[in-house]
Amino acid sequence: MTGLVWFRHDLRTSDNAALSDALTAGPVAACFCVCDQQWREHDVGDRRLAFLLRTLTALQARLEILNVPLRILHAPRFEDVPGALEKLWDELQVTALYFNEEYPLNERRRDAAVAERAKRNRLDVRRYAGSLTLSPGTVRTQEGKPYTVYTPFRRRWGELVDPVAVNPAPAPQRQPQAPCAGDPLPPALGGVSHELEADAWPAGEAVAAASLERFVIERGSRYHKDRDLPAITGTSALSQHLSVGAVSPNQCLKAARDANGGQLAGDDQGINVWVNEIVWREFYRHIIAQFDHVSKGHAFRTDYDALAWRDAPEDLHAWQEGRTGYPLVDAAMRCLVATGWMHNRLRMVCAMFLSKHLLIDWRAGERFFMQQLIDGDFASNNGGWQWSASTGTDAAPYFRIFNPASQGKKFDPKGVFTRKWVPALAELPDRYLFEAPTREGVDYPEPVIEHSAARQRALDFFKAK
Ligand SMILES: Cc1cc2nc3c(=O)[nH]c(=O)nc-3n(C[C@H](O)[C@H](O)[C@H](O)COP(=O)(O)OP(=O)(O)OC[C@H]3O[C@@H](n4cnc5c(N)ncnc54)[C@H](O)[C@@H]3O)c2cc1C
C-alpha cells in the first residue's frame, strides 16, 4: 500500500496538505511530471524554467530528509500525463494519489483525466486546495454565484476566513524508510539549465520562508506607503515563490496575522493592505476556476471580444523594446526584459499603455509578459492585463487611462528608477524627464503617440464597441 504525491506548482514540504496527509496514511513516494512541450505552449519562458528546476532541486533535498523519493516523469504534453502516472503507480503498486488543485482550464482537464484513470485503476484520489486559502465555489454571493468584482469578494472572503482557517497544514512526518529510490533531476528543463540567472533568483522553500519573514519584520508596516515606488524595495518580492508554490498563501497570511496582533485586518495599516494583495491573487484564481472562457483567450466581459484592436507590429516592438518615447514605460519594459521583473505599478502603466494608448490587443502583451516574467502566473497575469485593458473584472469603466507622465512624476519623482533603465536620460533635469524628454543632444525617441490624442482615440474606440 503506497501513496503517491503528485507535485505540480506546490513545490514545498511545509503547509502542503497533500504531502502531510499522505504521510499520515502509510508509505509515500512523490513524483513530478516534466511537461516541457506544454509549458512552452503556455509561454513559460527560459528564466522561469530555470527557476522551476532550482525550486525542484530544493524540494528534492527536503523530501530526502523525510525519506520521500522523488520520481521524475517525462510527459511532454498534458495528455501524456495520465499514461506516465499510470506506469508509475503500476510499478509502485500505488493505492492512493494525492495532489493540490490547479485552476486554469487545461490543468483542470488534465487532472480530470488523471482522476478518471486513477479511479478505473481503483486508486483513491485525494485533492486539496493547496494554492488557495478557500476553494473556488466556497466564496459565493447570496444567490450562490461567483463574485465578479474584487471588493465584495474581499468582504465575503474576510467573513469566511477566520484566523483559524489560515493555519498551515501540520508538519509532514518523516517516514522510516523510502518505498523506492528517487530519480536524479535532469540538468535542464526544456533545454534550459538550472544555472540561468541563478544568482538573481535564488529558489526553494527555505529562501521563500526567509524572504517572507524579512518582509513582514522589516517592510510590512510601511507597505501601504512604499508599495507604489519602483525605485525602492517596498514589496515582498514573493510572487515568483508563490507562483511555483515554494510558499503558500496560508503561510503568508499566518505571518501577516502574527505581525498584526492576531488579526488579518488589525492595527497595522501596511500589513492590512498587503493582505488585500494576497486576496487579489485568490480572487483571480477563483475567476479562472469558474469562468472557462477566460482560459480560452476570451475577454472576461465577452462583449469586449468584438473590439477591433490595431494590428501595429512596429508599435508592439517599440513597446517590447522600451522605445515608446515615454520614459516610465520604457524604463519598465527594459527592466522586465533584462531582469524578468516588473514592479506592480509599472505593470499597470505598461499594460494600460499597450491596450489604451496603442490600442494593441491585450493578449499580445499578456503573452509577452508571460514569456519574460520570473513570476509568470496565468491567473494573475490574465487578471492584471484584463483589469488594465478594461475587458476584465474591474468595476471602473474604460475611461480609466493612466497618463504615463503623471504616473512618473508621482511614483518616481526624482527619476531614480527611470534614469537607471534609460541612461540616455540620466542627466536630464527633473522638470523635463517625464514631460519633455526628447531634446537636442539626448538620444531618446519621440513619443509614439501624443498622450491626449491617444486618450481621445481610446475613448472613441471603447465607446464605439
Ligand atoms: C498587467 C499585470 C500582469 C501581472 N502579472 C502577474 C504574474 O504573471 N504573476 C504574478 O504573480 N503577479 C502578476 N501581477 C500582479 C502583481 O504585479 C505581482 O504579483 C506583484 O508585482 C509581485 O510583487 P510582490 O511579490 O513584491 O508583491 P506584493 O506587493 O508583496 O504582494 C504579495 C503577493 O500578493 C499577490 N499580488 C499582489 N498584487 C497582485 C495583483 N494585482 N494581482 C494578483 N496577485 C497579486 C502576489 O502573489 C504577491 O507576491 C500582474 C499585475 C499586472 C497589472
The ligand as an ORCA input file, in Angstrom:
! r2SCAN-3c Opt
* xyz 0 1
  C      -0.538     43.510    -16.171
  C      -0.204     42.743    -14.911
  C       0.376     41.484    -15.010
  C       0.680     40.754    -13.846
  N       1.224     39.500    -13.976
  C       1.481     38.765    -12.860
  C       2.015     37.447    -12.972
  O       2.239     36.914    -14.064
  N       2.279     36.781    -11.808
  C       2.036     37.324    -10.580
  O       2.297     36.677     -9.574
  N       1.505     38.552    -10.456
  C       1.222     39.290    -11.551
  N       0.704     40.554    -11.417
  C       0.370     41.048    -10.061
  C       1.477     41.832     -9.351
  O       2.032     42.797    -10.198
  C       2.591     40.943     -8.809
  O       2.037     39.855     -8.100
  C       3.475     41.728     -7.855
  O       4.075     42.804     -8.531
  C       4.521     40.837     -7.262
  O       5.370     41.560     -6.414
  P       5.485     41.171     -4.878
  O       5.636     39.708     -4.733
  O       6.535     42.037     -4.303
  O       4.041     41.572     -4.389
  P       3.473     42.163     -3.034
  O       3.047     43.558     -3.337
  O       4.361     41.960     -1.888
  O       2.136     41.292     -2.854
  C       2.161     40.000     -2.228
  C       1.618     38.955     -3.153
  O       0.262     39.236     -3.470
  C      -0.018     38.837     -4.808
  N      -0.412     40.012     -5.580
  C      -0.003     41.285     -5.395
  N      -0.615     42.107     -6.276
  C      -1.412     41.325     -7.026
  C      -2.300     41.572     -8.099
  N      -2.513     42.800     -8.588
  N      -2.940     40.531     -8.655
  C      -2.754     39.277     -8.191
  N      -1.946     38.982     -7.162
  C      -1.276     39.989     -6.604
  C       1.266     38.259     -5.374
  O       1.231     36.854     -5.244
  C       2.326     38.877     -4.490
  O       3.504     38.120     -4.400
  C       0.393     41.303    -12.568
  C      -0.179     42.576    -12.492
  C      -0.470     43.294    -13.646
  C      -1.078     44.655    -13.524
*
